[in-house]
Amino acid sequence: MTPDNLTSRITKSDYAAYLNNGISYDTYKAHMEDDRSANPDSKIKEYINLNQHRMSRVEKTYHLSEIISNQLKWLKHKTYWLVLTEHWCGDASQALPVFNQIAEMSEGKIELKLVYRDQNPELMDMYLTNKSRSIPKLVQLDEHFNVTGIWGPRPTPAQKLVVHLKSNPETAPTYANDLHLWYAKDKQISLEAEIKQLLVRANLACTDCNS
């Protein structure tokens, strides 16, 4: 969805600045390794290490579907994916490798930039999930920095699962284990289905492209 009632609070020049200050997926992974090595919080180090393994697994096992490949061939407009994330985020570790592979296969039509949630609270607060700063959150922009779609923080079936698990005191403490089992079984199929819809919006919506 696109938050039409919110986008006026961040200007096109603001989005351009976020993209300019954003980092590539490879740079993000390098920062992630630095964070894992230097972070004084042992629990955060554990999360980062686990997420590195998850990202490596997705990089090796995810393969672009023919449908997505064809969508990329017919993508009409330059598209930006601006993603709010953090190294410790388990959902981000499942999604970022997919975003990166799709952007790489787009041959420059999609430009992926990552920004850190905690360094950009004003942007994060534009894209809350049930009033929480849940990540990852992808903001899709056209070549003139109009918002054409939003995704996150996880595929819809996974989000429903998390809500269900957290609502039960018996499953709430270990919901993350069940969530990542779901990711392993789903094999990014649900995520790709929602990316398909983003790409449809990217083709349909480019407010200034004909001006």
Backbone as a ProteinNet text record, in pm:
[ID]
protein_1_A
[PRIMARY]
MTPDNLTSRITKSDYAAYLNNGISYDTYKAHMEDDRSANPDSKIKEYINLNQHRMSRVEKTYHLSEIISNQLKWLKHKTYWLVLTEHWCGDASQALPVFNQIAEMSEGKIELKLVYRDQNPELMDMYLTNKSRSIPKLVQLDEHFNVTGIWGPRPTPAQKLVVHLKSNPETAPTYANDLHLWYAKDKQISLEAEIKQLLVRANLACTDCNS
[TERTIARY]
83.3	0	87.2	26.9	98.1	31.5	103.6	42.9	19.6	-87.3	-111.9	-127	-174.7	-192.8	-62.2	46.2	172	281.7	276.8	391.2	423	324.5	350.5	444.6	461.4	547.5	694.7	724.6	861.5	862.8	947.5	949	1030.6	1018.1	1096.4	1245.4	1283.3	1425.2	1473	1383.2	1418	1446.7	1358.6	1380.1	1509.6	1535.7	1660.7	1780.8	1772.7	1883.2	1899.1	1786.9	1795.4	1862.3	1824.7	1885.4	2033.7	2068.2	2208.1	2293.6	2234.2	2307.2	2297.3	2212.3	2194.8	2316.2	2321.5	2436.1	2390	2485.2	2455.9	2445.4	2394.4	2383.8	2521.7	2618.9	2753.9	2816.1	2793.9	2845.3	2776.2	2646.8	2570.6	2628	2660.4	2717.2	2853.6	2932.5	3062.6	3043.7	2949.4	2919.1	2867.7	2791.1	2734.6	2845	2944.3	3056.4	3134.2	3153.6	3220.6	3141.9	3009.4	2922.1	2929.3	2928.2	2936.6	3066.5	3174.2	3304.4	3319.1	3261.1	3288.9	3176.3	3057.1	2943.9	2965.5	2950.8	2975.6	2862.6	2747.2	2631.7	2636.5	2658.3	2674.3	2547.7	2431.9	2306	2291.2	2326.2	2319.9	2420.9	2538.9	2639.5	2584	2509.6	2451.1	2346.8	2262.8	2162.1	2228.4	2330.9	2398.3	2461.8	2527.3	2589.6	2485.7	2373	2266.1	2211.1	2195	2142.7	2238.7	2367.4	2465.2	2450.2	2429.2	2409.5	2279.2	2175	2047.7	2062.6	2129.9	2149.3	2228.7	2332.5	2413.2	2330.1	2242.2	2156.7	2062.2	1999.3	1905.2	1978.6	2096.4	2175.5	2201.3	2223.8	2256.4	2133.3	2020.4	1903.4	1795.8	1792.3	1686.4	1721.8	1626.4	1643.3	1522.7	1551.1	1447.4	1350.9	1221.2	1122.9	1116	1062.1	1046.5	952.7	852.6	756.6	826.8	907.4	980	1079.4	1148.1	1243	1175.1	1056.3	982.3	934.2	892.6	850.7	966.3	1085.4	1200.7	1231.4	1213.2	1238.2	1143.9	1021.3	919.9	902.5	991.5	983.1	1010	914.9	920.1	1006	1005.2	1062.1	1173.7	1267.2	1367.5	1295.6	1334.9	1269	1373.4	1341.6	1429.7	1362.7	1441	1396.3	1478.7	1414.4	1476.8	1430.6	1524.6	1487.9	1545.1	1456.5	1496.5	1527.3	1641.3	1683.7	1780.4	1819.4	1924.8	1987.7	2112.7	2184.7	2121.8	2059.9	2006.8	1871.2	1812.8	1674.8	1667.4	1599.8	1587	1506.3	1397.8	1317	1397	1480.9	1564.3	1659.5	1711.2	1804.6	1738.3	1607.1	1533.7	1496.6	1481.5	1432.2	1541.4	1644.1	1743.8	1814.5	1853.4	1918.2	1828.3	1697.8	1603	1594.2	1580.3	1576.5	1701.9	1816.1	1942.5	1951.2	1913.3	1921.1	1830	1709.5	1617	1672	1726.4	1784.9	1900.2	1984.7	2098	2050.5	1945.5	1894.3	1816.7	1785.8	1709.1	1794.7	1924.8	2017.7	2006.1	1999.6	1999.2	1862.1	1757.1	1623	1579.3	1624.7	1596.1	1726.4	1725.1	1841.2	1804.7	1878	1852.6	1945.4	1887.4	1965.8	1911.6	2002.3	1966.4	2002.1	1912.6	1938	1903.8	1969.8	1951.1	1833.8	1748.4	1629.5	1663.8	1759.6	1786.6	1856.7	1914	1976.5	1879.1	1761.3	1664.8	1524.3	1507.8	1377.2	1265	1298.1	1192.5	1136.1	1219.9	1171.9	1098.1	1153.5	1090.7	951.9	935.4	806.8	699.5	739.1	641.4	582.7	650.3	611.9	603.4	528.4	510.4	416.2	429.5	339.3	267.9	138.4	62.2	132.7	179.8	244.2	383.6	439.2	572.1	671.3	797.9	903.5	955.7	865.7	900.6	976.7	1079	1161.5	1181.7	1221.5	1255.3	1129.8	1146.8	1038.3	1094.1	1033.7	1076.9	983.3	1041.5	966.3	1007.7	912.5	940.5	912.2	1006.4	997.6	1021.3	955.1	983.1	1101	1133.2	1252.6	1242.9	1121.4	1103.4	1076.6	1102.4	1093.3	950.8	854.8	718.1	709.5	638.8	620.4	518.9	559	469.6	434.2	489.7	455.4	534.4	481.6	546.3	534.3	638.2	634	699.7	649.7	715.3	620.7	670.7	806.9	833	728	743.4	625.9	634.5	521.4	393.8	280.1	151.8	126.5	150.4	127.5	216.2	339.4	430.1	382.8	332.2	281.7	161.9	72.9	-42.2	3.2	104.8	158.5	216	291.4	352.2	245.4	143.4	34.7	-32	-55.1	-118.7	-29.5	98.5	189.8	208.4	218.3	239.6	115.2	-0.2	-124.5	-143.3	-62.4	-72.2	47	22.6	133.9	227.1	176.3	259.9	355.8	314.8	399.7	472.6	430.4	491.4	642.5	692.4	836.7	924.1	869.9	950.9	897.2	823	760.3	863.8	982.7	1084.4	1127.8	1133.1	1170.6	1069.6	940.9	836.3	835.5	863.6	866.6	974.4	1092.9	1200.9	1186.3	1114.6	1076.4	981.6	890.5	799.2	878.3	975.9	1058.2	1127.7	1181.1	1253.6	1162.5	1038.4	944.2	889.8	871	812.4	908.9	1037.8	1142.8	1124.7	1083.8	1070.4	958.6	872.4	762.5	663.9	626.3	531	590.5	717.8	785.3	785.6	820.5	826.6	688.7	583.3	448.2	414	461.5	433.4	524.4	644.6	731.5	671.8	607.3	540.1	442.1	366.9	270.1	339.3	452.2	528.9	571.2	618.3	664.8	549.5	431.7	313.3	287.6	295	274.8	383.2	505.3	614.1	587.2	528.5	497.9	378.2	281.3	159.3	174.3	257	261.9	395.7	396.9	511.7	454.3	420	338.6	394.9	527.2	588.6	659.5	650.6	736.5	704.2	583	545	545.9	593.7	593.1	727.6
-118.4	0	123.9	235.8	362.7	455.9	512.3	597.3	738	756.9	885.6	998.9	965.4	1069	1104.8	1030.6	1054.1	1109.1	1074.3	1102.5	1251	1338	1481.9	1529.9	1450.6	1492.2	1472.9	1393.1	1378	1416.2	1510.7	1562.3	1472.3	1497.5	1421.7	1442.8	1563.5	1589.5	1514	1494.6	1413.6	1269.8	1214.1	1077	1066.4	1166.4	1165.7	1163.8	1237.5	1241.2	1107.1	1044.7	912.8	812.6	816.3	725.8	755.1	881.8	919.9	873.8	877.5	837.7	687.8	619.1	476.5	397.8	271.9	186.8	66.3	4.9	-114.7	-236.1	-343	-469.4	-520.4	-510.9	-557.8	-475.4	-343.8	-258.3	-291.1	-315.6	-353.6	-480.2	-578.7	-703.9	-679.5	-590	-557.4	-489.2	-395.9	-330	-430.8	-526.5	-628.8	-711.6	-747.2	-823.2	-740.4	-612.1	-523.4	-515.1	-505.4	-495.9	-624.5	-738.1	-866.5	-877.5	-829.5	-840.2	-745	-625.6	-520.3	-494.2	-545.2	-511.9	-565.7	-481.2	-525.9	-610.5	-610.8	-684.8	-827.2	-926.1	-1064.6	-1117.6	-1071.1	-1117.1	-1064.2	-937.1	-879.5	-948.3	-976.5	-1049.2	-1183.7	-1250.2	-1380.3	-1365.2	-1261	-1236.8	-1210.6	-1127	-1091.5	-1214.1	-1294.4	-1415.3	-1507.9	-1524.7	-1609.1	-1552	-1420.4	-1356.6	-1366.2	-1361.5	-1380.6	-1518.7	-1618.8	-1754.2	-1763.4	-1697.6	-1698.1	-1632.3	-1519.5	-1448.9	-1533.2	-1598.6	-1684.5	-1798.7	-1855.6	-1964.4	-1917	-1801.2	-1749.4	-1715.8	-1658.1	-1627	-1752.3	-1864.7	-1988.7	-2061.6	-2044.6	-2126.8	-2054.4	-1920.7	-1848.4	-1832.8	-1865.1	-1848.9	-1773.8	-1671.8	-1587.4	-1669.4	-1648.9	-1719.2	-1658.6	-1735.8	-1686.8	-1567.5	-1567.3	-1455.9	-1326.1	-1329.2	-1209.2	-1167.2	-1262.6	-1231.5	-1159.3	-1205.5	-1140.5	-1002	-988.2	-855.8	-756	-801.5	-712.5	-669.8	-760.5	-727.2	-616.7	-618.9	-524	-405.5	-392.1	-277.4	-149.2	-57.4	59.9	172.6	186.1	304.9	269.5	359.7	348.5	340.4	246.1	223.4	215.7	276.9	271.8	190.9	105.6	37.7	89.9	164.7	220.8	135.8	66.8	-31.7	8.5	18.9	40.9	-94.4	-104.5	-233.1	-213	-323.2	-326.9	-465.6	-475.8	-603.3	-713.7	-677.5	-776.9	-831.6	-776.1	-809.6	-941.4	-1040.7	-1170	-1165.9	-1088.8	-1079	-1017	-920.1	-857.5	-958.9	-1050.5	-1149.7	-1241.8	-1259.1	-1343.1	-1268.2	-1136.8	-1059.2	-989.5	-937.8	-857.1	-931.4	-1058.6	-1127.4	-1139.1	-1152.8	-1159.5	-1024.5	-917.9	-783.9	-759.7	-798.8	-773.3	-851	-977.9	-1057.3	-1000.9	-960.3	-903.4	-773.2	-687.8	-561.5	-587.3	-685.6	-717.4	-768.2	-847.3	-903.4	-802.3	-686.9	-585	-505.3	-526	-455.3	-303.5	-259.4	-116.1	-52.1	-126.2	-67.2	-46.4	-135.9	-121.3	-91.2	14.4	49.1	29	-59	-92.3	-14.2	56	127.5	94.1	67.5	31.2	144.5	171.5	272.2	211.6	259	202	268.4	185.4	234.2	332.8	295.6	375.3	507.1	517.6	642.9	733.1	680.9	755.7	746.3	792.5	778.2	853.8	967.8	1044.8	969.3	897.2	814.8	693.2	627.4	508.6	539.3	654.3	687.4	718.1	732.2	745.8	612	505	372.9	270.6	307	218.4	102.9	-5.4	-119.3	-134.9	-104.2	-108	-28.4	89.2	185	141.6	36.6	-8.5	12.8	26.9	49.2	-84.7	-162.4	-295.1	-286.2	-370	-373.4	-518.9	-536.8	-437	-372.1	-252.9	-181.6	-126.8	-170.6	-128	-19.5	93	201.7	205.2	181.4	182.1	320.1	372.1	506.7	500.9	590.7	599.3	693.5	717.5	795.7	940.8	987.2	1124.2	1126.2	1014	1001.3	1010.9	965.5	944.8	804.4	790.9	659	580.7	461.5	377.4	246.4	221.5	100.5	88.2	7.8	-15.4	-164	-219.3	-359.4	-370.1	-466.1	-499.1	-495.6	-551.3	-598.1	-744.5	-816	-957	-993.9	-1105.6	-1146.4	-1161.2	-1136.6	-1137.4	-1265.8	-1385.5	-1506.9	-1512	-1464.4	-1462.6	-1361.8	-1248.4	-1147.1	-1201	-1271.1	-1331	-1435	-1512.5	-1612.6	-1546.2	-1438.5	-1368.7	-1312.1	-1250.4	-1195.3	-1306.2	-1419.1	-1532.1	-1585.2	-1605.6	-1660.6	-1566.1	-1436.8	-1339.9	-1322.4	-1357.4	-1342	-1453.4	-1558.1	-1672.1	-1668.9	-1656.6	-1650.4	-1771.1	-1885.3	-2005	-2003.3	-1939.9	-1938	-1805.4	-1702.6	-1570.7	-1569.3	-1634.3	-1625.3	-1687.9	-1785.5	-1856.6	-1835.6	-1726.8	-1706.4	-1700.6	-1647.8	-1631.9	-1767.4	-1868.8	-2002.5	-2053.5	-2039.4	-2083.1	-1998.6	-1870.3	-1781.1	-1824.4	-1853.7	-1889.2	-2031.6	-2117.7	-2245	-2222.9	-2126.6	-2091.6	-2042.3	-1953.9	-1903.3	-2019	-2113.9	-2225.9	-2309.6	-2328.5	-2407.5	-2329.1	-2200.6	-2117.6	-2092.8	-2089.5	-2073.2	-1945.8	-1836.1	-1705.1	-1696.5	-1797.2	-1795.7	-1683.8	-1668.4	-1564	-1425.3	-1409.9	-1281.7	-1246.2	-1341.7	-1312.3	-1275	-1339.2	-1306.2	-1160.7	-1110.9	-972.1	-875.4	-919.7	-837.8	-822.9	-927.5	-919.2	-802.4	-788.5	-679.3	-543.2	-535.4	-410.5	-372.4	-471.5	-443.7	-403.1	-458.9	-414.2	-267.6	-228.9	-87.8	1.7	-49.9	29.1	59.9	-34	-11.8	79.1	68.1	146.2	289.2	308.5	438.2	506	604.4	694.6	831.3	904.8	1024.4	1125.8	1143.1	1248.7	1198.4	1067.5	1011.2	1060.4	1107.1	1154.8	1306.7	1370.7	1517	1571.2
0	0	0	-35.5	-33.6	66.1	162.8	265.3	213.5	135.1	70.4	170.5	291	391.5	461.7	432.5	501.3	411.9	283.3	198.5	188.6	210.7	200.7	310.5	416.3	526.6	494.6	395.5	347.8	201	165.4	29	-62.9	-193.5	-290.8	-269.3	-232.5	-207.5	-83.9	13.9	131.2	89.2	6.2	-40.1	-120.2	-203.2	-280.2	-187.1	-77.3	19.3	90.2	126.7	190.1	96.3	-30	-127.6	-144.5	-148.7	-166	-47.4	72	192	220.9	144.8	165.7	119	159.5	126.7	44.8	-22.6	-101.8	-10.6	-65.4	7.8	49.4	-39.9	-6.7	105.6	101.4	209.4	340.5	332.9	451.6	514.9	431.9	484.5	548.5	490.1	549.6	685.1	692.5	820	922.6	872.5	960	1026.1	949.5	1003.9	1106	1075.8	1171	1301.2	1288.7	1405.5	1487.9	1418.6	1489.4	1568.9	1510.9	1576.9	1694.2	1679.8	1777.9	1877.5	1852.1	1938.6	2080.4	2182.3	2320	2377.7	2310.7	2360.2	2304.8	2391.1	2345.4	2279.2	2324.4	2265.4	2123.5	2103.7	1969.4	1877.7	1928.2	1849.1	1803.2	1892.8	1859.8	1749	1760.7	1657.5	1522.8	1523.7	1398.9	1334.3	1415.2	1363.1	1299.9	1367.1	1315.4	1184.9	1179.7	1059.8	942	970.6	863.5	799.6	882.7	830.8	751.7	800.6	727.9	591.4	587.1	461	362.5	413.3	327.1	269.9	353.2	306.9	197.9	218.8	118.4	-11	0.7	-119.3	-202.8	-135.2	-205.8	-258.6	-192.8	-226	-305.1	-297.9	-369.2	-516.4	-601	-745	-800.6	-876.8	-934.2	-1017.7	-998	-1078.7	-1218.8	-1310.5	-1447.9	-1453.1	-1368	-1366.4	-1327.8	-1221.5	-1180.5	-1289.1	-1347.6	-1454.2	-1568.7	-1606.3	-1715.3	-1674.5	-1549.1	-1501.9	-1511.2	-1476.3	-1481.6	-1624.9	-1719.3	-1859.4	-1908.1	-1853.6	-1899.2	-1804.7	-1708.5	-1617.4	-1695.2	-1692.6	-1779.4	-1721.9	-1591.2	-1529.1	-1430.6	-1416.9	-1311.4	-1177	-1094	-966.1	-855.9	-742.9	-626.1	-515.7	-450.4	-330.3	-213.7	-127	-7.3	110.8	175.9	278.6	413.7	511.4	650.6	714.2	781.4	835	950.5	1014	1115.5	1111.5	1152.8	1145.6	1228.9	1341.3	1433.9	1391.6	1286.8	1249.6	1172.2	1230.1	1165.9	1037.1	1034.7	912.8	798.9	831.6	728.6	667.1	748.6	695.5	594.4	604	510.1	382.1	391	277.3	196.1	262.3	191.6	79	96.9	-15.9	-138.2	-115.3	-227	-297.1	-218.3	-278.1	-361.9	-306.7	-376	-507.1	-503.7	-626.4	-734.8	-696.4	-793.9	-850.1	-763.1	-810.3	-905.5	-872.9	-960.6	-1096.2	-1098.4	-1222.7	-1306.1	-1247	-1319.2	-1416.7	-1413.8	-1503.6	-1489.4	-1364	-1336	-1327.7	-1360.2	-1352.7	-1208.6	-1120	-977.6	-905.1	-826	-744.3	-598	-531.6	-392.3	-301.2	-203.8	-104.2	34.5	126.4	262.8	358	451.1	554.5	690.3	792.5	925.7	997.8	1052.1	1122.1	1232.5	1317.8	1436.2	1404.9	1286.8	1243.4	1167.8	1137.2	1055.8	1114.5	1240	1305.9	1235.4	1173.2	1106.4	986.8	915.3	804.5	858.6	957.9	1014.6	1066.5	1129.1	1188.9	1085.8	960	852.3	812.4	848	798	911.2	1013.3	1128.1	1092.3	1166.3	1154.5	1287.8	1287.5	1413.3	1522.7	1485.6	1575.3	1621.3	1563	1602.2	1488.5	1524.7	1425.5	1371.2	1317	1267.6	1136.1	1123.6	1003.9	962	834.3	733.7	676.5	625.5	558.3	428.2	317.7	184.8	133.3	91.7	28.6	-118.1	-207.1	-350.4	-407.9	-484.6	-540.8	-690.3	-764	-906.7	-930	-1055.8	-1086.9	-1043.3	-1011.1	-962.4	-812.4	-745.8	-599.8	-547.7	-629.6	-582.5	-523.6	-411.5	-350.6	-432.9	-480.3	-560.4	-491.3	-376.2	-303.8	-175.1	-83.3	46.3	77.6	134	177.8	314.9	393.2	518.7	636.7	748.2	774.7	737.6	694.4	656.2	565.9	492.5	408.9	490.4	427.2	497.8	576.1	520.1	600.8	725.3	712.4	827.5	931.4	885.6	977.8	1056	987.8	1055.8	1157.3	1121.8	1213.4	1337.9	1319.9	1433	1525.6	1468.2	1550	1631.3	1566.1	1634	1747.2	1717.1	1818	1936	1907.8	2015.7	2102.2	2048	2125.3	2228.3	2215.7	2306	2401.8	2532.2	2628.6	2622.2	2577.7	2571.3	2453.1	2342.7	2222.7	2202.3	2273.2	2254.2	2279.6	2385.3	2411.7	2303.6	2231.3	2131.1	1989.3	1968.5	1837.1	1725.6	1753.1	1648	1592.8	1677.4	1629.1	1527.4	1559.3	1467.1	1340.3	1354.4	1238.6	1140.1	1189.4	1096.9	1042.6	1113.6	1054.9	938.3	955	845.3	724.5	748	637.5	565.5	641.2	581.2	492.7	535.9	458.1	337.9	355.5	249.6	134.3	164.6	63.5	-20.4	46.3	-15.7	-120.1	-126.9	-224.4	-193.4	-66.6	-28.6	-49.6	-16.3	-37.4	-184.6	-269.9	-412.8	-467.6	-418.5	-463.2	-433.2	-319.9	-283.9	-360.1	-393.5	-477.9	-617.3	-666.3	-795.5	-797.8	-688	-680.6	-675.1	-608	-607.4	-748.9	-825.9	-962	-1052.1	-1028.8	-1103.2	-1075.1	-949.5	-912.2	-973	-978.4	-1036.2	-1182.6	-1254.4	-1395.3	-1415.5	-1324.9	-1340.7	-1293.3	-1192	-1124	-1142	-1227.2	-1238	-1270.7	-1165.8	-1177.1	-1276.1	-1274.9	-1355.3	-1479.6	-1507.4	-1610.5	-1752.7	-1773.9	-1905.6	-1916.6	-1811.7	-1811.8	-1857.6
[MASK]
+++++++++++++++++++++++++++++++++++++++++++++++++++++++++++++++++++++++++++++++++++++++++++++++++++++++++++++++++++++++++++++++++++++++++++++++++++++++++++++++++++++++++++++++++++++++++++++++++++++++++++++++++++

